[in-house]
Amino acid sequence: MPDRHYTILSTASIPFERIPRIPDSIDLRVIPFIEIVPRDEESLKKQIDRLAAEQTAVVFTSAHAVRWVKNRLIKKPDWKIYCIRYETRRALTEWFGEKYELKTADNALVLSDQIVADGIRDIVFFCGDQRMDILPDQLKKHGLRLNEFIVYDTKLNPVVIENSPDAILFFSPTAVKSFFSMNQLPPSTTIFAMGQTTAASLKKYTNNPVIVSPEADKTFVMNMALEYAGTHPVI
């Protein structure tokens, strides 16, 4: 029997309600390396209120953006909604219900292609200040008029890690940047990344192999790490 537990560090919060019991042999640490700060400008709220009364196309690539808009509207708007699957789609389903038609895709590139194929000419994009350029660049490339609303800011929250974990979970390029601003990882640490964009960001900071989740879902990433830990006990 090993004399210590297998340690997993998550660099963001984990939806524990959707994860099976953590085995006693695993020590899970959750240390958020970014902070989400909702914007609170009155002018922004008024613009969202006006949009809520319109039948327009909107796109979400972040569950944080979904929750910001939801918390500021009394009634559900009659929007044609496009979104990234998993975390973002789940947040929208919790708001609108399972029966509401959502146009979804696995990543921003495929989602932008779907929007273009649907003949959309004007679309509203709710996002954070650190959003990736893929979707807006693709839409503008095809001549779409993009009305972008930045509804939250992503702040770095770096923390020095004294003891390197056996495995570490990353869910965004911003968290990667925050972590490596104060830390390094030994070659023995296994890295899990949610999506190819986060994995690409990791390559700028480490040569460690990265196991990439095929789904943009925290639950899926966490379960991957738990399964890996079960087959790679500490020595």
N, C-alpha and C positions, 0 to 999 in steps of 0.2 A: 504494500500500500504506500502511496506517496506520502511524504511528510508535510506536504502543503497542498493547497487547493489550486486548481487551474483558474487563473485570473483573466477576466474579460473586462475591458474598459470601453464603455460607450461614451462617445463624445457629444451625445445629445440625449434628450429624454427618451424613454422607452414606453410604449403602450403595454404596460404589464397586464392589463385586463385581457389582452389578446395573445398572451404568451403562456405556455404551459409552465408548471412549477419548475423553478430553477433547481437543478440537482444540488444536493448538499456538497458534492465534490467541486462545485464551481463557485467562485467568489466574483460576483458581478458588481462592478463599480460604475456609477453613472455620474459623469462630470460634464455638464454642458460647456462647450468651448465657444459658443456664440449666444448672444442675447437678442431676442426679438423685441423691438420697441415700436408699438403701434403709433402711427402719426395721429395727431389730434387737432389739426387745423380746422377751424370752423368753415373756411371756404371749401375745403376738401369734402367735408360732410354734406354741404349744400349741393355740390356737384353730383355726389352719389345719389342724393335724394331726387334730383332732377332726372338722372339716368334711370332710376327705379320706375319712373312713370312711363318710360319709353320701351318700345319693342325693338330691341337691338341685339346684336351678337356680342358676346363677351367671352373672354378666355382667361382661365386660371391655370397656373403651373405650380401653385403653392397652396397648401392647406392653410397657412397663416393668412394669406390674402382672403381666402374664403371666409374664415372666421371674422376677419376685420369687417368685411362688407356685411356679413350676417348680423353682427352685433350692432350695426348702425342703421339697419332697416327694420321697420315695424312689420311691413308686409313683404311677402315673397314677390319679387319682380317677374314679369313675363319676358324672360330673356331666352335667346338661343345660346346655349352654353357649351363651350368647348373646354376640355380639361385633360390634364395628364392623369393616367390611371393610378389606382391604389390610394395613397394617402390623400391626394387632392380630391379624387373622385369620392372617397369615403366621406370626406368633410362635406361635400356638396350633397351627397345622398342623405346624410344626417339632417341637412337643412331642408331640402326639397322633397325628400322621400324617394323610395325605391322606384316608383312608377314614373318619375320625371325623366324625360328623355335628355340624356347627356351625350354629346359627341366626345369620344375619348380616344386616346392613343398612348402608346408606351413611352414616347419621348417627344421633345419639342419639335424635332425635325419632321417626324411623321404627322404630328398634330397640325403643323403649319401647312403641310401638303394637303391635308384633309380640308382645312379651311379654304384654301385656294380652289380645290376641286369642287367645293360646294358653291362657288360663285360669290362668296362674301366680298363686299367691296369696302365696308367700314366695320371696324371691330374695336371694342374696348378691352384693354389689357390691364388687369389688376395684378400688381406685383410688388416686390420689395426693391430696395435700392441696390441690392447686389444681384439682381436677376441676370441670367445669362443672355447673351445677344442672339442666340440661334433663332428663336421664334420671331422676335421683331425684325431682325435682318431679313429673314426669309419672306415675311409678309410684305415688307416694304419693297423687296426685290421684285415682287409680283404686282406692285402697284396698289396694294391695299392701303387705305387710310387708317392708321393706327392711333387711337386715342389712349395714351398710357397714363395710368394713375398709380403712383407709388404710395402705397398705404401703410407700409411699415419699413423700418430700418433694421439692418442686421449689424450688430456691434460685436467686435471681437472680444472674447472673454478668456484670454490665455491663462493657463494655470501650469505651474511647474509640477511634473509628475516625478516623485522620488523613486518609486519602484516600477520598473517597466513591466507591463502586463504580458501575459502569454499571447493574448489576442486583443486587437483594438478595432472598434467599429467607427467608420466615418460615413456621414450621410450628406455632406455638402462640401464643395470646394472651399467655402468660407471657414468651415470648421477645420479643414486640413491646414489652411493658412494660419489660423489661430493656434492650433496645436504645435506646429513646427516652428512657430516664432519663439518658443521657449523650450522645446523638447527635441530629443532625437530618439530613435528607436534602435535597439540592437537587432542584428540579423535574425535572432531567434523569434521575434515577435511576428505573429501572423496577422495580416491586415485584411479586413473585410470592408468593401466599399459598396454603397448603394448607387448603382448606375455607372455608366462609362465616363461621364463628365467628372465625377468625383475621383474615379480611378485615374483618369488622365492628370488630374491635379496632383495626386499623390506621387506620380512619377517625377515631379519637379523637386521633390524633397527626400525621397528614399528609393533605394534599390531593392527593398524587400518585395517579395512576390505579393500580389494583391488578388484576393478572391473577390470577384465582382458579382453582385446580386443581379440576376436577370430581371428583377422586379423592383420598381421604385417604392418599396414598402419596408418600413422599419421592422415589422413583424417577421418578414421573410429573411431579412439580414440577421436578425437576432436568432432565429431558428437555425440558420446556416451555421452560425458560430457555436451554438449549443451542440449541434450534431457533430461538428468538427472536434469540439472539446471532448466529446464522448469517445472518439476514436483516436485521440492524441493525448493520453494522460501524461501528466507531468512526471519527470523522473526525479 
